[in-house]
Amino acid sequence: MAKSMEDRKKSGPLLPKWTQLKGRHKALSGSLFKPDITPSIKDYDQTLVDYDKLKDDQNKLKALISDLLKQGQTSASEIEKLTNELAQLTKKNIDNMQKSGQQLIKYAGGADGDPADIIEALNDIVTTGEAFIKERKSRFEEIDGTGYENLLRYKKVRDDCKAKGDAFTSGIKKLEADADKLEAQIRSTIADYQSIADDMDHDDIKKDLGNLLKS
């Protein structure tokens, strides 16, 4: 089974190990051990660096979600405030209409009344009703606007998360494929180096190369 990039990270970069190995065995820097394995090792180590960059980009999504939740909470609080204001506005309107309507109720029930007072009461109800409808519409527009703005934020973050998530997944797959290919090249070259060391009776080099393979 191919190793994950996370497993490769735990093993660490190869170049320091290879450099240390060449420091112990000067022959590895000579003309006998060819082709030079160093470029493949550097390319392999670069996949680990690129993996860290991908992880950093992925971790930025956490901050994005955190900010979204904070903004969402602010919007929810604003909607709750406006809803409470609307409830208070509705109660105030009902109370005012009931107060103005008492005279009409009495008049409709048969009591005498001055026509001017009846007209005044009706005017009060119409004025109160018009003001209520206007203010209620304004509150609803604020509530809908706040809610829609918050919805747009969630949609944008959702789309950003999907795009970044897809990029992360495809990026990981490519890095794993590249790392597998490079590891195969490195293993093949080290096997060739071991054969060369065996022919030269350099058992210590062969052994250290084997330890590098295990790492």
N, C-alpha and C positions, 0 to 999 in steps of 0.2 A: 504494500500500500504506500502511495506517495505521501511524503511528509507534508504537514501543513506549514504555512509560513510561521505560525506561532511556535511550532516545534523547532523550526530552523533558527528562530530568534533565540530560543533557549540554548541552543548549541553555540551561538555567537558567530562572529565573522571568522573567516578562514585565514585571511592574510596575515594577521599577527602570529598565528600558529605556524604558517608556512615560513614566515620571515625568521622566526625563532629556530625552526628546523634547519634552515639554510645556514644560520649562524653557527649551529653545532657541526654541520657537515659542509665544508667549503666546496666539496666535489659537486654538490647539487647546483652550484652556480657556474660550473664549468660547461664545456662544450659537449660532454657525453650525455647529459640528461636533456634530451630534446623530444618533442617541442617544449618550449617554455610554458609552464603551467600557470605562471603569474597572471596573464591577462584573463584567463578563465576564472581564476580565484577572485580577481577584482570585480569582474562582472557578476559573479555569484554574490559577493558581499554587497554589491549595489542593489540587488533585489531586496536585501534586508533593509537597506536605507529607504528604498521606495516603499516598502511595506510600512515602515514607521510613518511616512508621509501620508499614506492612505489612512492609517489608523488615526492620525491627527485630524484629518479631514472628517472622518467619521465621528470623532469625539466632539467636533464643533456642532454637530447636530444636537447634542445634549444641551448646549448653551442656547441653541435656537429654540428648542422645545421649552426650555426654562423661561425664556423671554416671552414666548407665546402664552404660556400659562399665566404669567404675571399680567400681561395685557388683557387676557381673557377675564381674569378676576376683576381687573379695573372696569372692564365693560359690564360685567355682571353686576357690580356694585352700582354703576351708573344707571343701569336699567332698573334695578331694584329701587333706587332713589326716585327715578322718574315715575315708576309705577305707584309708589307711595304718594307722590305728589298728585298723580291722577286720581287716586282714591280719595284724597283729601279734597281735591277740587270737585269731585262728583258729590261728595257729602255736603259741601258748602253750597253747591248749586241746588241740591234737593231741599236743603233747609231754607234757602232764600225763596225758592218757588212755593214751598209750603206756606211760608209766612205771607207772601203776596196772595196766595190762593185762598187763604182763610176768608177774606172778604167776598171772593167770588162764590165760595161754597155757601156762605150765609145768604148771599143774594139769590143764588140758584135755588136755595131751600125756601124762598118765599119772603125773606126779610127785605125791608125797604133799604134803598141805597141811592146815593147821589150818583147819577150817570158819570159825572166827572171823576168821582172816586173809582168807579168801576173801570173807566178808561185808563186811569192812572195805574190801577192794579194790573190790568192787562199789559200796559206798556212796560211795567217793571218785569213781568214774567218774560215778555218777548226780549227785552234787553238782556236779562239774566241768561236766557236760553241761548241767545246769539253769542254772548261772551263765553259761555260754557263750551259751546260747539267749537268756537275758534281756539280757545285755550286747549281743549281736549285734542283737537287735531294737531296742534303744535307739539303737545306731549307725545302723541303717537308717532309723529314724524321723527322726533328725537329718539324715541325708543327703537323704531325701525332702523333709523340711521346708525345708531350705535350697534345694534345687533348685526346689521348687514356689514358694517365695517369690520366687526369682529369675525364674521363668517369669511370675509375675503382674506383676512390674515390666516385663518386656519387652512383655507384652500391653498394659499401660496406656500405655507410651510409644508403642507401635505405634498404638493408637487415638488418642492425643493428636496424634501426627504426622499421621495421616490427616485428623483434624478440622481441625488448623491448616493443613495443606496444601491441603485443599479450600477453606477460608476464604480463603487467600492467592490461590488460582487465581481464585475467583469475585470477590474484591476487585479483583484486577488487571484482570479483564475489565470490571468496572463502571467503574473509573477510566479505562481506555483509551476506553471508549465515551463517558464524560462529557467527557474531554479532547478527543476528536474533535469532539464536538458544540460545545464551547466554542470550539475553534480555528476551526471553520467560521463561528461567529458573529463571532469577532474578525476573521477575514479579510474577511467580508462588510462589516462596519462600516468597516474600514480602506479597503476598495475605495470605499465611499461617501465617506469622508473625502478620498480622492484625487480623486474627481470634484469635490467641493466646492473643494478646493485648486486644481484645474485651472481651474475656473470663475473663481476669484479671481486667477488667474495667480500663484499661490504655488508656483512650481516647486520651491523648496527644501523646502517642506513635503511636497509630493508625493514628492520623491526620498527624504526621510527616512522617510516612511511606507512606501515601497517597501523600504527597508533593514530596517525593522522586520518586514515580512512575511518577508523572507529569513531573518531570525534565528529 
